[in-house]
């Protein structure tokens, strides 16, 4: 029997991670799509790599606009050649248009990880409902947003959060330090500059200056930068001439679960807004959120975003669990002062850990990825 052919489209590293976990569980399908390194490693035939189309903000998208358009045209051409189902993961600016084309061609559509319409873009709800046959949200409150629209043509089901299945570590504190030649009596501090080129450009210089200030107070500390394959060359560019700073960059070549190892081993981390903040929240060690974009992007964002917080842990909790440092507040002095204040206050540190334990409990039970994969298999084969 011929395998069903699935087109999968992701736009960033987190989507590549979630998508690769689906593909692992659905070997009975033939896969093609827009991928990152993980999806490609799982055998998905890649139309384009996400590093060439992943951007945030108006100012950042302009240099890649023509390439994104060409990528979209190639994707639609493949849909016309014969695809049974299109599965898209977040990245609504691109993926909603792709779903629209799929529906025109009579192809079944799945939206896995609903766009964050509760933050901005509520006008997208109508398009999501129109172009999606099966919507799978991953935050517990999102299913209620779409409840009024459920019909024979639009199904919605929440299965729990996939990160509870995905997050793993293999190293002990000792083995982690030994593999990196870090003295065992030194503490680890995580610096997460982001998974996009533009994020590294905006955040890493600030994080490096922050680390220098912190090291003046804590001499026995090592700063670790986890870098994705997409951003490694940009990270190296910013740190190649740094001296007198205890600093290492690691990738998936060093540790299978490199980002999670750093989150788990760090006494504190500074983390760029995105999925990484929820991952760190689930792991449970204290951290602060950072984010800085171009002035134009920030100005537009302030006009259209309708939520009080940027970080997923805070949004889910409905209050500020983790401190957010945005735009002008995202500077070395503020970040260093806050990090040092938490590290020097045992009560504040333990309070943060307790709040993060509560966050994990809200997300549901493990096994979501298996439940999601089973539901997608049934949808592709039966409906």
KAPECOR-V220601 format. One record per pair of residues at least 12 apart in sequence whose ideal C-beta (glycine too) atoms are under 6 Angstrom apart, sorted by the first residue. I is the first residue (numbers start at 1). J is the second residue. D is the distance in Angstrom with one decimal. If there is no record, write none. Layout:
# KAPECOR-V220601
{{I,J,D} {I,J,D}}
This chain:
# KAPECOR-V220601
{{3,29,5.8} {3,30,4.4} {4,29,5.1} {4,84,4.3} {4,380,5.5} {5,30,4.7} {5,83,5.4} {5,84,5.3} {6,29,4.8} {6,31,5.4} {6,85,5.2} {6,87,6.0} {7,32,5.7} {7,33,5.1} {7,83,4.7} {7,86,4.8} {8,33,3.8} {8,87,4.9} {9,33,5.4} {9,34,4.6} {9,88,4.7} {9,95,5.5} {9,98,5.7} {10,89,4.7} {11,50,5.8} {11,54,5.5} {11,91,2.9} {11,94,5.8} {12,54,5.0} {13,36,6.0} {13,195,3.9} {13,228,5.4} {14,275,3.7} {15,89,3.9} {15,90,5.3} {16,36,3.0} {16,38,4.8} {16,39,5.4} {17,38,5.9} {18,89,5.7} {18,162,5.7} {19,39,5.1} {19,89,5.5} {20,38,3.8} {20,39,5.1} {20,42,5.0} {21,369,5.2} {22,373,5.9} {23,42,4.4} {25,373,3.8} {26,373,5.6} {31,44,4.2} {32,45,4.3} {34,47,5.5} {34,48,5.0} {36,50,4.7} {37,229,4.9} {47,74,5.6} {47,75,5.9} {48,71,4.5} {51,230,4.0} {52,67,5.8} {53,68,5.0} {53,71,5.6} {54,196,5.4} {57,293,5.1} {57,297,3.1} {58,297,5.8} {59,294,4.2} {59,296,4.9} {59,297,5.5} {60,198,4.6} {76,101,5.0} {79,102,5.8} {79,105,5.7} {83,107,5.5} {85,108,4.5} {85,380,4.9} {86,102,4.3} {86,107,5.6} {86,109,5.1} {87,110,4.5} {87,112,5.9} {88,111,5.7} {89,112,5.2} {89,113,5.1} {90,113,4.6} {92,115,3.9} {96,127,5.4} {99,131,3.8} {100,131,5.0} {103,131,5.2} {108,133,5.4} {109,132,5.4} {109,133,5.0} {110,134,4.7} {111,132,4.4} {111,135,4.8} {112,136,4.7} {113,138,5.4} {114,135,5.8} {114,137,4.3} {114,142,5.4} {119,305,5.8} {119,307,4.8} {120,304,4.7} {120,305,4.7} {129,149,4.6} {129,154,5.2} {134,155,4.9} {134,379,5.3} {135,156,4.7} {136,372,5.9} {137,158,5.5} {138,161,5.2} {143,156,5.8} {143,158,4.3} {159,368,4.7} {159,371,4.2} {159,372,5.0} {160,364,3.6} {160,365,5.8} {160,368,3.4} {161,363,4.2} {161,368,5.9} {162,368,5.1} {162,369,4.9} {163,279,6.0} {163,282,5.7} {164,366,4.8} {165,366,5.6} {165,369,4.5} {167,260,5.6} {167,282,5.7} {168,257,5.3} {169,257,5.4} {169,260,5.1} {169,261,5.3} {169,264,5.1} {171,261,5.4} {173,265,5.8} {176,261,5.9} {176,265,5.2} {180,248,5.6} {182,222,4.9} {186,220,4.8} {186,222,5.0} {187,221,5.1} {187,267,4.9} {188,222,5.7} {188,224,5.8} {188,265,4.6} {188,266,4.7} {189,221,5.5} {189,223,5.0} {189,266,5.7} {189,268,5.8} {190,224,5.8} {190,262,4.5} {190,266,3.9} {190,269,3.3} {191,207,4.5} {191,223,5.4} {191,225,4.8} {191,270,5.8} {192,271,4.2} {192,272,5.4} {192,276,5.4} {193,207,5.9} {193,272,6.0} {194,272,3.8} {195,228,5.2} {197,234,5.5} {199,272,5.5} {200,231,5.0} {200,234,4.6} {200,235,6.0} {202,292,4.6} {203,272,5.5} {204,238,4.7} {206,332,5.9} {207,270,6.0} {209,332,3.8} {210,332,4.4} {210,335,4.4} {210,336,5.0} {211,223,4.5} {211,245,6.0} {212,245,5.9} {213,332,5.9} {213,336,3.8} {214,336,5.2} {214,339,6.0} {217,340,5.8} {222,246,4.5} {223,247,4.8} {224,248,5.5} {224,262,5.0} {225,249,4.7} {226,250,5.7} {226,258,5.0} {226,259,4.3} {226,262,5.0} {227,249,5.3} {227,251,5.3} {232,251,5.8} {235,249,5.6} {263,280,4.7} {263,283,4.6} {264,283,5.3} {266,285,5.8} {268,286,5.4} {268,339,5.5} {268,343,5.9} {269,287,4.0} {270,288,5.7} {270,290,5.5} {270,335,6.0} {271,287,5.2} {272,290,5.8} {273,289,5.4} {273,291,4.2} {273,310,5.1} {273,311,6.0} {277,289,5.4} {277,311,4.8} {277,312,5.6} {277,313,5.9} {278,312,4.2} {281,313,4.0} {281,356,5.2} {281,359,5.0} {282,360,5.2} {284,356,4.6} {286,342,5.9} {286,349,5.8} {286,352,4.1} {288,322,6.0} {288,323,4.6} {288,338,6.0} {289,311,4.4} {289,322,5.5} {289,324,4.6} {290,325,4.9} {290,330,4.9} {291,326,5.3} {292,327,5.7} {292,330,4.6} {298,327,5.6} {310,324,5.7} {311,324,5.7} {313,359,5.3} {317,359,5.9} {321,355,4.4} {323,338,6.0}}
